[in-house]
Amino acid sequence: MNGTESRDTNPAESPAARLQAIFEGQRLTPTQRRIAHSMVRRAADVPFLSSVELAELAGVSQPSVTRFAVALGFDGYPALRRHLREVAPAERTAPATPYNAYQQAVEAEIENLRHLAGLLADPRPVRRAGALLAASRPLPVLGLRAAAAQAYGFAYFAAKVHPDVRLLNEGGTMIHDRIDAAVRAGASALLCFALPRHPREVLDTLGYAKEAGLTVVTVADSAFAPVAKASDLLLPAAVGTGLAFDTACAPMLLGRVLLEAMCDDLPDAQARLEEFDARAAARNLFVE
């Protein structure tokens, strides 16, 4: 079986979107999710890569790439690559001028932002998320460990337009209590920022939130992240992995986009911002 007969594609979609459509609904192992994520990020190049090159790109072994292709229903990686050339045609990007390690990290983040821009060509998921977040009173915002800064940044700005934002950026035994309190106060949704490495506590917390009746909106590094199964609406934004510590420009920007979408569903958002500006000026809060 080579799997080509049963996979319909939309020629109007981008190569990355068509690639992701192939993987959606598949039960993938963590290693296979890593391969799929790498392929989506490099959609223009993947149809031309050997299994060894793809393995190096994803940071896995060559046999893992072969097993991945078989798991998708193909006879092997060559069959998968032929299929990709049919369903996700794209001109291979020209080799870039050699960069040093720091420049490579920046270029990788630029590529992540381009990929995010491509995903936002369909604004419906973000608009749906904005409506869910605006309607939740209070609005709990979760982010642990590496994602704590993203959650804090979102909560800081969201509190200027949303009447009740509750930041959950510290784990421990109290986090379920805080979710219970939010639900009792009327919360209907929870926003989660989830970045590698994914803490087990985040998965446990999202599971608890869903059991409590909250709709979970998650910003994660990939549509194949472990938190996907615990989320009602997942919005992917890739992280950079070229430095000792991951970089998260795309998740941060997606958080700001979500804020914009949420403001669109808060009729008094502009009035709240103007009120804050007036108070800040009266208090001489900022240096102009």
Salt bridges, closest charged atoms under 4 A:
ASP45 OD2 - ARG42 NE 2.98
GLU111 OE1 - ARG114 NH1 3.62
ASP122 OD1 - ARG124 NE 2.83
ASP164 OD2 - ARG166 NH2 3.21
ASP221 OD1 - HIS198 NE2 2.83
ASP232 OD1 - LYS210 NZ 2.74
ASP268 OD2 - ARG272 NE 3.21
GLU275 OE2 - ARG279 NH1 3.02
